[in-house]
Amino acid sequence: MSWYKEAVCMRCGRPLDGKFYDACPKCAEESVNVNYRTIYDLSSAKLPAAETTQPGIYRFRDFYPLEDSDPVVSIGEGNTPLHRLERMGKQLGLEQLWMKDESKNPTMSHKDRLCSLIISKALAEKAPGITISSTGNQGAAAYAAVAGLPCVIFTTSNVSPSMKTLMQAYGASVFVTPSMADRGVIMEKLVRELDFVPASGVMSPPIGSSCFGIDAYKSIAFEVFEQMGGQVPDWFVVPISYGDTLYGIYKGMCDLKEMGYIEKVPKFAAAEVFHAVENTIKAGSSDPIPQPSEPSIQTSIATGFCAYHTVQAVKDSGGAARSSHDPEALKMQQRLAKTEGVFGESASVASLVVLEKLLKEGVVRPDEKVVVLMTSTGVKTPEVTDMWVPEIPCIQPTLADFRNAMESSYGIKI
């Protein structure tokens, strides 16, 4: 039985008026696009036992806006590992550092959680298809394939070749538009005129993904709580685009607090690229203030926009926001791979870039427990990694040739 009650505007409290993926019309009249917030009655709620017949993230289905009779579309998302990063922690000067590795999801991304729930809702509502404006996320395509629904993806000409292949392999109809803004224009036509369900945000200025889909990220909070033996970290650092994932994890932590499992919600740090959350908070504003942006190798989070709910989660948790710049991300990607054996997407390692900055500033203390979110794998964007990996030398089968190449190409003297 779902404990879902209703959805209201985060800013003005107005009940859901229209589609679950739309902005509040009252706040839009004030030129502020705001998402809705789902509300649950958790007065008698408890986390389910580990043993369950529900697949993937649906062990926690009572915490989602699903009817008992609604079908679920799952390919085993969730239950991702929580690694202790001891060597990286020592390098950063942090005693207790963990990484929640979302690259272990079926399509190697945290977005599998959201796509699973959104497409389950679309199936329950008998939608004719799914559409998404994306830099290459193929989770929607994979879950749409399982649901038997058409999936239309609008992307840009600089999409990673690996991601393009994956999107098409799952059967999606993929289209390139002249500009990033054009993706949203044509996607909205499919939503408004053809009744397709959007698996990404459809509003401009953006509000993030639909309030129902964001709730899937609460499962990350529940899993971390269990994996840490009934505890939560002092800080949770999350790479963000508009910030849906950060807000969803924050909501899950708030659920744990409301149910009495924890006394205090962690502080949330937003790892961004163009200072949108950071500068909005510095300006003393709750309404997002867009920032200038430019092309970045951290494609998945390279936006000058943020969502209202993200600013609120960072502020209400007592957290912080800092930016990761491309040279820093490249160095951290290499450093993480060679230190912990984890190959993260350039946008994913923004969490570690920002954590290091917060430690140097004294915002995060060395004795605090920190979890960073690894959103996806570097395997998806080999063209980025090619910027720092050396060319593979071709050698003659002699020790002399081997020794020379080891020193000249890898800096190792044998």
C-alpha positions in Angstrom: 0.0 0.0 0.0 1.5 3.3 -1.0 1.7 6.1 1.6 1.4 8.7 -1.1 -1.2 11.4 -0.4 -0.9 14.4 -2.8 1.5 16.7 -4.7 1.7 20.4 -3.9 3.8 23.2 -5.2 7.0 23.5 -3.3 6.9 27.3 -3.4 3.2 28.3 -2.8 1.6 25.1 -1.6 -0.9 24.9 -4.4 -2.2 21.4 -5.1 -1.2 19.7 -8.3 -3.0 21.4 -11.2 -2.5 19.8 -14.5 0.0 17.1 -15.5 2.5 15.7 -13.0 5.4 16.9 -15.1 4.2 20.5 -15.4 5.2 23.6 -13.4 2.9 25.2 -10.9 0.8 27.7 -13.0 0.4 30.2 -10.1 4.2 30.5 -9.6 4.7 30.6 -13.4 2.6 33.8 -13.4 5.3 35.3 -11.2 7.9 34.2 -13.8 9.2 31.4 -11.5 8.9 27.8 -12.8 8.5 25.4 -9.8 8.1 21.7 -9.5 5.6 19.9 -7.3 6.5 18.1 -4.1 5.0 14.7 -3.3 3.6 14.3 0.2 3.3 11.0 2.0 1.6 9.9 5.3 4.5 8.1 7.0 2.8 7.9 10.5 2.8 4.1 10.4 5.5 3.6 7.7 8.5 1.4 8.1 11.3 0.3 5.8 10.6 -3.1 4.3 12.7 -6.2 5.2 15.6 -7.0 2.9 13.7 -10.1 1.7 11.0 -9.2 -0.8 9.4 -10.4 -4.0 9.5 -6.9 -5.5 12.2 -6.3 -8.1 14.9 -3.6 -8.1 14.0 -0.4 -6.4 10.4 -1.6 -5.8 11.3 -3.1 -2.5 10.5 0.5 -1.5 7.4 0.9 -3.7 5.2 2.1 -0.8 7.3 5.2 -0.9 6.4 5.9 -4.5 3.2 7.3 -6.0 2.0 3.9 -7.3 -1.3 2.1 -6.9 -1.2 -1.5 -5.7 -2.4 -2.6 -9.1 0.1 -0.6 -11.1 2.6 -2.6 -13.1 6.3 -2.0 -12.6 9.1 -2.0 -15.2 12.3 -3.2 -13.7 15.5 -4.7 -15.0 17.3 -4.9 -11.6 18.1 -1.3 -10.9 19.2 -0.3 -7.4 21.1 -2.1 -4.7 24.3 -0.6 -5.9 27.5 -1.0 -3.9 28.8 1.5 -1.3 32.6 1.4 -1.5 34.9 2.6 1.3 37.5 4.9 -0.4 40.3 4.5 2.1 43.2 5.6 -0.1 41.3 8.5 -1.6 40.2 9.5 1.8 43.7 9.6 3.1 44.8 11.7 0.1 42.0 14.2 0.7 42.6 14.2 4.5 39.3 12.6 5.3 38.9 9.8 7.8 35.7 8.2 6.5 34.8 8.4 2.8 32.4 6.2 0.9 31.2 6.2 -2.7 27.8 5.0 -3.8 28.5 3.6 -7.2 25.5 4.0 -9.5 27.5 2.9 -12.5 26.5 -0.7 -11.4 22.9 -0.1 -12.5 21.7 -2.0 -15.7 22.5 0.9 -18.1 25.4 2.1 -15.9 23.7 5.2 -14.6 21.8 6.6 -11.6 19.0 7.6 -14.0 17.9 4.0 -14.3 16.0 4.5 -11.0 14.1 7.5 -12.3 13.5 5.9 -15.8 12.1 2.8 -14.2 9.5 4.7 -12.1 8.6 7.2 -14.9 8.0 4.4 -17.4 6.0 2.4 -14.8 3.8 5.4 -14.5 3.5 5.8 -18.2 2.5 2.1 -18.6 -0.1 2.5 -15.9 -1.5 5.5 -17.7 -1.5 3.7 -21.0 0.7 6.4 -22.6 1.5 5.9 -26.3 5.2 6.4 -25.9 8.2 7.9 -24.0 10.2 10.9 -25.0 13.4 12.5 -23.6 15.7 15.4 -24.3 19.1 13.9 -23.4 22.9 14.2 -23.7 23.0 10.5 -24.1 21.1 8.8 -21.2 19.9 5.5 -22.6 18.0 4.3 -19.5 14.7 5.6 -20.9 15.3 3.5 -24.0 16.1 0.3 -22.1 13.1 0.6 -19.8 10.8 1.6 -22.7 11.9 -1.6 -24.5 11.0 -3.7 -21.5 7.6 -2.0 -21.3 7.0 -2.4 -25.0 6.6 1.4 -25.5 8.1 3.5 -28.3 11.0 5.8 -27.1 12.0 8.9 -28.9 15.2 10.7 -27.9 16.3 14.1 -29.0 20.0 14.8 -28.6 22.8 17.0 -29.9 25.5 16.6 -32.6 28.2 16.3 -30.0 26.6 13.3 -28.3 29.2 10.6 -27.3 29.4 7.9 -30.0 29.2 5.3 -27.3 26.0 6.7 -25.9 24.5 7.1 -29.4 25.2 3.4 -30.0 23.6 2.4 -26.7 20.5 4.5 -27.3 19.9 2.9 -30.7 20.8 -0.6 -29.5 17.8 -0.5 -27.1 15.5 0.4 -30.0 15.1 4.1 -29.4 14.4 6.5 -32.3 17.2 9.0 -31.9 17.2 12.5 -33.5 19.8 15.3 -33.5 18.5 18.9 -33.3 20.3 22.1 -34.4 20.7 23.3 -30.8 20.2 22.1 -27.2 17.2 24.4 -26.9 15.6 22.8 -30.0 15.6 19.4 -28.2 13.1 20.7 -25.7 10.9 22.4 -28.4 10.2 19.2 -30.4 10.0 17.1 -27.2 7.3 19.3 -25.9 5.3 18.9 -29.1 5.3 15.1 -28.6 4.2 15.6 -25.0 1.4 18.2 -25.6 0.1 17.0 -28.9 0.8 13.3 -29.0 0.5 12.5 -25.2 4.0 11.0 -24.9 5.2 10.9 -21.3 8.5 12.8 -20.8 11.4 11.0 -19.0 13.2 14.3 -18.6 12.0 17.8 -17.7 9.7 19.4 -20.3 9.4 22.9 -18.9 11.5 26.0 -19.8 13.0 27.5 -17.7 13.6 24.0 -16.3 12.0 22.6 -13.1 13.7 19.3 -13.3 12.1 15.9 -14.0 8.6 15.1 -12.8 7.9 15.0 -9.1 6.8 11.4 -9.4 10.0 10.3 -11.1 12.3 12.1 -8.6 10.9 10.0 -5.8 12.8 7.0 -7.2 16.0 8.5 -6.0 14.8 8.2 -2.4 15.9 4.5 -2.7 19.5 5.7 -2.7 19.0 7.2 0.7 17.3 4.1 2.0 20.1 1.8 0.7 22.9 4.0 2.1 21.2 3.9 5.5 21.1 0.1 5.4 24.6 -0.2 4.0 26.0 2.0 6.8 24.5 -0.2 9.4 21.6 2.1 10.3 23.5 5.3 10.0 23.8 8.1 7.5 26.8 10.3 6.6 27.4 13.9 7.8 27.7 15.0 4.2 26.3 13.7 0.9 28.0 15.1 -2.2 26.1 14.8 -5.5 26.9 15.9 -9.0 23.9 17.9 -10.3 22.5 19.1 -13.6 19.1 20.6 -12.4 19.5 18.7 -9.2 16.8 16.0 -9.3 19.0 13.3 -7.8 20.3 15.4 -5.0 16.7 16.4 -4.1 15.4 12.9 -4.3 18.1 11.6 -2.0 17.4 14.5 0.4 13.7 13.5 0.4 14.6 10.0 1.2 16.7 11.2 4.2 13.8 13.3 5.3 11.6 10.2 5.2 14.0 8.3 7.4 14.0 11.2 9.9 10.2 11.4 9.9 9.9 7.6 10.5 12.4 8.0 13.5 15.3 6.1 12.0 17.7 9.0 12.1 17.8 12.2 14.2 19.4 14.5 11.6 19.4 14.7 7.8 22.9 14.9 6.2 24.2 18.1 4.8 24.0 18.1 1.0 26.7 19.5 -1.3 25.8 20.2 -4.9 28.7 19.6 -7.4 27.9 21.7 -10.4 29.8 23.3 -13.3 28.5 26.9 -13.7 27.8 28.0 -10.1 24.0 28.1 -10.5 23.1 26.8 -7.0 26.1 28.5 -5.4 25.4 32.0 -6.8 21.6 31.7 -6.1 22.3 31.0 -2.5 25.0 33.7 -2.3 22.4 36.2 -3.6 20.0 35.2 -0.8 17.4 34.0 -3.3 15.2 30.9 -3.2 14.2 31.3 -6.8 16.9 29.9 -9.1 19.1 32.5 -10.8 20.4 31.2 -14.2 24.2 31.5 -14.9 26.2 31.8 -18.2 27.3 28.5 -19.5 29.5 27.1 -22.3 30.5 23.7 -23.7 32.1 21.4 -21.2 33.4 17.9 -21.1 31.2 17.3 -18.0 28.3 17.1 -20.4 25.8 15.5 -18.1 25.9 18.4 -15.6 26.9 21.3 -17.9 24.0 23.7 -17.5 23.7 27.2 -16.1 20.2 26.4 -14.7 19.2 24.7 -11.5 15.8 23.8 -10.0 14.0 25.4 -7.1 13.9 22.1 -5.2 17.7 21.8 -5.4 18.3 25.2 -3.9 15.9 24.4 -1.1 17.5 21.0 -0.3 21.0 22.5 -0.1 19.8 25.4 2.0 17.5 23.4 4.3 20.2 20.8 5.0 22.8 23.4 5.8 24.8 22.2 2.9 26.9 24.0 0.2 27.5 24.2 -3.6 30.7 24.5 -5.5 31.7 24.0 -9.1 34.0 21.5 -10.9 35.9 22.8 -13.8 37.0 20.7 -16.7 40.8 20.5 -16.0 39.9 19.5 -12.4 37.5 16.8 -13.5 40.1 15.3 -15.9 42.7 15.1 -13.1 40.2 13.6 -10.7 39.0 11.0 -13.2 42.6 9.9 -13.6 43.3 10.0 -9.9 40.2 8.0 -8.9 40.9 5.3 -11.4 44.6 4.9 -10.4 43.9 5.2 -6.6 40.6 3.2 -6.2 40.2 1.3 -9.4 36.9 3.1 -10.2 36.5 4.6 -13.7 34.0 7.4 -13.3 32.4 9.6 -16.0 34.0 13.1 -16.0 30.7 14.6 -14.7 30.5 11.9 -11.9 33.9 12.8 -10.4 32.7 16.3 -9.9 31.5 15.1 -6.4 35.2 14.4 -5.5 36.4 17.7 -7.0 33.9 19.7 -4.9 34.6 17.6 -1.8 38.3 18.4 -2.0 37.4 22.2 -2.2 35.1 22.0 0.8 37.7 20.2 2.8 40.3 22.9 1.9 37.9 25.6 2.9 37.1 24.0 6.2 33.4 23.6 5.3 33.7 19.8 5.6 35.8 18.6 8.6 38.3 15.8 8.4 36.5 13.8 11.1 33.1 13.9 9.3 31.6 10.9 7.4 31.1 11.7 3.7 29.3 9.8 0.9 29.9 10.9 -2.7 27.7 9.8 -5.5 29.2 8.2 -8.6 26.5 8.7 -11.2 27.9 6.9 -14.2 31.0 5.3 -15.8 33.8 6.7 -17.9 33.2 3.8 -20.3 30.4 5.9 -21.8 32.7 8.7 -22.9 36.0 7.3 -24.0 36.7 10.4 -26.1 37.0 12.4 -22.9 39.4 9.9 -21.3 41.5 10.0 -24.5 42.5 13.5 -23.4 44.7 12.2 -20.6 45.6 8.6 -21.4 48.9 8.1 -23.2 49.2 6.5 -26.6 50.0 2.8 -26.5 53.6 2.4 -27.6 54.5 -0.3 -30.2 57.7 -2.1 -29.2 60.1 -4.8 -30.4 60.1 -7.9 -28.1 63.3 -6.9 -26.3 63.8 -5.8 -22.7 65.7 -2.8 -23.9 62.8 -1.6 -26.0 60.4 -2.4 -23.2 62.4 -0.4 -20.6 62.7 2.6 -22.9 59.0 2.6 -23.6 58.1 2.1 -20.0 60.1 5.2 -19.1 59.1 7.4 -22.0 55.4 6.6 -22.2 54.5 5.8 -18.6 57.3 7.5 -16.6 58.3 4.2 -14.9 61.9 3.2 -14.8 62.5 -0.6 -14.6 
